[in-house]
Amino acid sequence: MANSAQARKRARQAVKQNVHNSGLRSELRTAIKKVIKAIAAGDKAAAQAVYKDSVSTVDSIADKKIIHKNKASRHKSRLSAAIKAMA
């Protein structure tokens, strides 16, 4: 348990930040799932459109250091490769 006033405040702030970051991580996962769903549907044009929207979300979350920039790049690369592999 936090003993000093400073430590108590940091604990309160950590809880708020955790809730905020969890929401952003959820937004990231949703964006990735939307692309995967569009790829599974088989419509390449729709998948590319959804991918374009998702890229900005992924980059935004990486800029906020919720995930590492390399992880963001890996997600974008794999989704892009999956779209390119569509017939």
C-alpha positions as CSV (number, residue, x, y, z in Angstrom):
1,M,0.0,0.0,0.0
2,A,1.2,3.5,-0.8
3,N,2.4,5.3,2.3
4,S,3.2,8.8,1.0
5,A,0.8,11.3,-0.5
6,Q,2.9,11.2,-3.7
7,A,2.7,7.4,-3.9
8,R,-1.1,7.5,-3.3
9,K,-1.6,10.0,-6.1
10,R,0.6,8.0,-8.5
11,A,-1.5,4.9,-7.7
12,R,-4.7,6.8,-8.5
13,Q,-3.2,8.1,-11.7
14,A,-2.1,4.6,-12.7
15,V,-5.6,3.2,-12.4
16,K,-7.0,6.0,-14.6
17,Q,-4.2,5.6,-17.2
18,N,-4.7,1.8,-17.2
19,V,-8.4,2.2,-18.0
20,H,-7.5,4.7,-20.8
21,N,-4.8,2.4,-22.3
22,S,-7.0,-0.6,-22.1
23,G,-9.6,1.2,-24.2
24,L,-7.0,2.1,-26.8
25,R,-5.7,-1.5,-26.9
26,S,-9.3,-2.7,-27.4
27,E,-9.6,-0.2,-30.3
28,L,-6.4,-1.6,-31.8
29,R,-7.7,-5.2,-31.7
30,T,-11.0,-4.2,-33.1
31,A,-9.3,-2.4,-36.1
32,I,-7.2,-5.5,-36.8
33,K,-10.2,-7.8,-36.5
34,K,-12.1,-5.7,-39.0
35,V,-9.4,-6.2,-41.6
36,I,-9.2,-9.9,-40.9
37,K,-13.0,-10.2,-41.3
38,A,-12.9,-8.2,-44.6
39,I,-10.1,-10.6,-45.9
40,A,-12.2,-13.6,-44.9
41,A,-15.2,-12.2,-46.8
42,G,-13.1,-12.3,-49.9
43,D,-13.7,-8.7,-51.2
44,K,-10.2,-7.3,-51.9
45,A,-11.4,-3.7,-52.5
46,A,-13.3,-3.7,-49.3
47,A,-10.4,-5.2,-47.4
48,Q,-8.1,-2.5,-48.8
49,A,-10.5,0.2,-47.7
50,V,-10.8,-1.2,-44.2
51,Y,-7.0,-1.7,-44.1
52,K,-6.4,1.9,-44.9
53,D,-8.6,3.1,-42.0
54,S,-7.0,0.5,-39.6
55,V,-3.4,1.7,-40.5
56,S,-4.1,5.1,-39.1
57,T,-5.5,3.6,-35.9
58,V,-2.5,1.3,-35.4
59,D,-0.1,4.1,-36.1
60,S,-1.9,6.4,-33.7
61,I,-1.8,3.8,-30.9
62,A,1.9,3.1,-31.6
63,D,2.7,6.9,-31.4
64,K,1.1,6.9,-28.0
65,K,3.4,4.1,-26.9
66,I,0.5,1.8,-26.1
67,I,2.3,-0.8,-28.3
68,H,5.8,-0.7,-29.7
69,K,6.3,0.7,-33.1
70,N,7.8,-2.6,-34.3
71,K,4.7,-4.5,-33.2
72,A,2.6,-1.9,-35.1
73,S,4.7,-2.4,-38.2
74,R,4.4,-6.2,-37.9
75,H,0.6,-6.0,-37.7
76,K,0.5,-3.7,-40.8
77,S,2.9,-5.9,-42.7
78,R,1.0,-9.1,-42.1
79,L,-2.4,-7.6,-42.9
80,S,-1.0,-6.0,-46.1
81,A,0.6,-9.4,-47.1
82,A,-2.7,-11.2,-46.5
83,I,-4.6,-8.6,-48.7
84,K,-2.0,-9.0,-51.5
85,A,-2.3,-12.8,-51.3
86,M,-6.0,-12.6,-52.1
87,A,-7.0,-13.9,-55.5
